[in-house]
Every structure is written in C-alpha cells, then in structure tokens.
Amino acid sequence: MMNLCTNCGVELDEGFTSCPLCGFASSLKENPGTRTPSEHYPSDIILLYKEENRKHIWELSGVITFSGIAVCTIVDLVIHKTLSWSRYADTSILASWICLTLILLTFRKYFIIIPGLLLTILTTLFLFNLFSPPVNWFYGIGLPVTIALFVAVSVIVVLWKVAHFKGFNILAFAFIVLSGFCIVSEIFIDKYLSDKVNIQWSAIVAVSILPISLVLLFVHYRMKRGKRLDSNFHV
C-alpha cells in the first residue's frame, strides 16, 4: 500500500523517506517534517522560476513607471510651463509601482504587504490633499475611511488564514465585514459634510447583504460545507 505525503498529497512508494516533489520528509524518524540537506526537488525549481518571473515583472514595471513619470512631467512643463496635473499623475504612477513592488517582492507576507499598502495609499492621499488647497479633506475623510478599509481587509485575510475549511463561509464573513465598512464610511462622510450622522445608504447595503450572507452560511454549514474556494478560484 502506498503512503501519501502529508505535505502535498503525492503517493510515495515503499522505501521513500522524503517526497520527491516537495521534499517533505515526514517519515524520517530522527527529524520528521524536514528536508534532507543538499537535496533539490522539482518544487524548488518551480518556486525559483516563479520568483524569477516576479523579479522580471518588477524590473519591467520599474522601467514603465519612471518612463511614464518622465513623459507626464515633460508634457506638463512644455504645455503649462509649470507642474500642474502631472503632480497627480506622477504621484499615482509612483504609488502604483510601490504597491506592486510590495506585492511582488514580499510575496504572501501579509504582515508586510498590508501595512506597506496602507502607508503608501495614505501618503498618496495626503499629497493629493496638499496639491488641492484650500480644501482639506484628508483628515476628515481620507485618513479614517482608508484605515477602516484596511482594517476590513485585514479581518478578511485573518479569517482566510485561520479558517480550517475555506468555503462559502469566508464569502459570508467578508460580506458582513464589508457592510460594516460601508456603515463606518458613511459616518465619517456625514461628519465631514454636515457634522451630523444620518445613516441611510449604508444601512440599505447592510440589510441587503445580510440575507446573502445567511444563505452562504447555510450552504456551508448545513449542505456538506459546499466546495472549497481555493479549488474553485485556484487561490
């Protein structure tokens, strides 16, 4: 009878002490769950190939980014003899490249990606606010709404990571979290615009999302848990 690798599920013939695909040595008595030193596996080559691809994409995106910034700046200077609209374009292009850099170079390290994205977006919004005086919307809307959005995203990521079975329950909880984000956003928008809180559209969104979330939870917990999201969406 063949054994199965506890790490990737590949069938192992008798006598195998480590998986030939992922290198996981679950059957080694002296140090289970480790790789044999100086051995290379097909999975190592695949991971290296993906890492090289991410590096090449990052390098190409850098060339495109700084070329775009140069073009926008030169065109703005030629037409207006000063920096006007190009400030917004240059800042947006640079912020997008920084976000892409975080995703590519810190792949799946969410504790780095999420704070890095938050800081990048907040800095971009703050610069936009400086570019458009005397309107001061950053502290009233930009800062709290952006933080609320990233808190919502962080909660969804944590639920995804800790969930033993990633099915429709993740979608249900994500909808509930996003409905809470809508309510928080309307509160800050109302406070900024009229200094009065009058929850309307966010309540409609929350009430509309609740039945969908309940149906998804029912399908997940009462109808054989549904299917795994990572198998459907290849996550």
Stockholm file with secondary structure:
# STOCKHOLM 1.0

chainA/1-235         MMNLCTNCGVELDEGFTSCPLCGFASSLKENPGTRTPSEHYPSDIILLYKEENRKHIWELSGVITFSGIAVCTIVDLVIHKTLSWSRYADTSILASWICLTLILLTFRKYFIIIPGLLLTILTTLFLFNLFSPPVNWFYGIGLPVTIALFVAVSVIVVLWKVAHFKGFNILAFAFIVLSGFCIVSEIFIDKYLSDKVNIQWSAIVAVSILPISLVLLFVHYRMKRGKRLDSNFHV
#=GR chainA/1-235 SS CCEECTTTCCEECTTCSSCTTTCCBTTCSSSTTBCCTTCCCHHHHHHHHHHHHHHHHHHHHHHHHHHHHHHHHHHHHHHHSSCSHHHHHHHHHHHHHHHHHHHHHTTTCHHHHHHHHHHHHHHHHHHHHHHSTTCCCIIIIIHHHHHHHHHHHHHHHHHHHHCSSCSHHHHHHHHHHHHHHHHHHHHHHHHHHTSCCCCCHHHHHHHHHHHHHHHHHHHHHHTTTCCCHHHHHCC
#=GC SS_cons         CCEECTTTCCEECTTCSSCTTTCCBTTCSSSTTBCCTTCCCHHHHHHHHHHHHHHHHHHHHHHHHHHHHHHHHHHHHHHHSSCSHHHHHHHHHHHHHHHHHHHHHTTTCHHHHHHHHHHHHHHHHHHHHHHSTTCCCIIIIIHHHHHHHHHHHHHHHHHHHHCSSCSHHHHHHHHHHHHHHHHHHHHHHHHHHTSCCCCCHHHHHHHHHHHHHHHHHHHHHHTTTCCCHHHHHCC
//
